Structure formats: structure tokens, C-alpha cells
Amino acid sequence: MRIRPLGFMLIGVAALVTTGCASSDEWSTWKSHPTHFASGKHAGFSVRNGDEGRPRVTRNDVAMARSEGWWGKPVTVSSEQILER
């Protein structure tokens, strides 16, 4: 039996998904939520702040995180670092 290139790709994706780089705590968080992000704004925030550099956090981000119950690795900044807009 010959496996087609698509079959190899699916096997590779399955291997990455099952072994990935997530810790057991991160997997637990993922399994307890039906989606990766709580909302589109949560996804936008994560994309904007995903490079481990200096995070850009606004007061609106903080309010949205509280009201929508965002999950995942928290971004911590001092109150002086929170942007007004």
C-alpha cells in the first residue's frame, strides 16, 4: 500500500498536535475551553502581543479580558505601562 503525499502531511500534523510544545497545565487549559480564544478581540490581542517583546496593553484590553473571561498565559504589565488608547 502506498501513502500519498497528503497522507504524509496528515500524519505529520497529527504528530505535531499530539506532541507539541505545550505543558500539561497548558493542555489542561486548552481542554477546558471549546475554542482557542474567548473572542475576536482576545485573538487580536494575542496576535499583537505574541512576540514576547514589550506588550501593548490598553485599558480597554484589561476591561475586555475581565468581561469576556480571557484565558491563557497572562500578560503582566505595571499600571504605568497601560496605554490610554
C-alpha positions in Angstrom: 0.0 0.0 0.0 1.4 3.4 -1.0 0.7 6.5 1.1 0.1 9.6 -0.9 1.7 13.0 -0.1 -1.5 14.2 1.6 -1.3 11.2 3.9 2.2 12.1 5.0 1.1 15.7 5.7 -1.8 14.5 7.8 0.4 12.1 9.8 2.9 15.0 10.4 0.1 17.4 11.5 -1.3 14.7 13.9 2.2 14.1 15.3 2.7 17.9 15.9 -0.7 18.3 17.5 -0.3 15.4 19.9 3.3 16.1 20.9 3.5 19.9 20.6 5.3 22.2 23.0 2.5 22.7 25.5 3.0 21.8 29.2 0.4 19.7 31.0 -1.1 22.8 32.5 -1.4 24.4 29.1 -3.1 21.3 27.7 -5.5 21.4 30.7 -6.4 25.0 29.9 -6.9 24.1 26.2 -9.1 21.2 27.0 -11.3 23.2 29.4 -12.4 25.7 26.7 -14.3 25.0 23.5 -12.2 27.4 21.4 -8.6 28.7 21.3 -9.7 32.4 22.0 -12.6 33.8 24.0 -13.4 36.3 21.2 -12.1 38.1 18.2 -10.7 40.8 20.4 -8.9 38.2 22.5 -7.3 36.8 19.3 -6.3 40.2 18.1 -4.7 41.0 21.5 -2.7 37.7 21.4 -1.5 38.3 17.8 -0.5 41.9 18.7 1.4 40.7 21.8 2.7 37.3 20.7 6.4 38.2 20.2 7.4 38.1 23.8 8.7 41.7 23.5 7.2 44.7 25.3 3.4 44.1 25.5 1.0 46.8 24.3 -1.9 46.8 26.7 -4.7 49.3 26.8 -7.3 49.9 29.5 -9.9 48.6 27.0 -7.8 45.3 26.7 -8.0 44.9 30.5 -11.7 45.6 30.6 -12.4 43.2 27.7 -10.2 40.4 29.4 -12.3 40.7 32.6 -15.7 40.9 30.9 -15.0 38.1 28.4 -13.0 35.9 30.8 -9.9 35.5 28.6 -7.7 32.6 29.3 -4.1 31.5 28.5 -0.8 32.8 29.6 -1.3 36.2 31.3 0.4 39.3 30.0 1.6 41.3 33.0 2.4 45.0 33.0 2.6 47.6 35.7 -0.2 50.2 35.8 2.2 52.8 34.4 2.7 50.7 31.3 -1.0 50.6 30.4 -1.8 52.8 27.4 -4.7 55.2 27.4 -5.9 54.3 23.9 
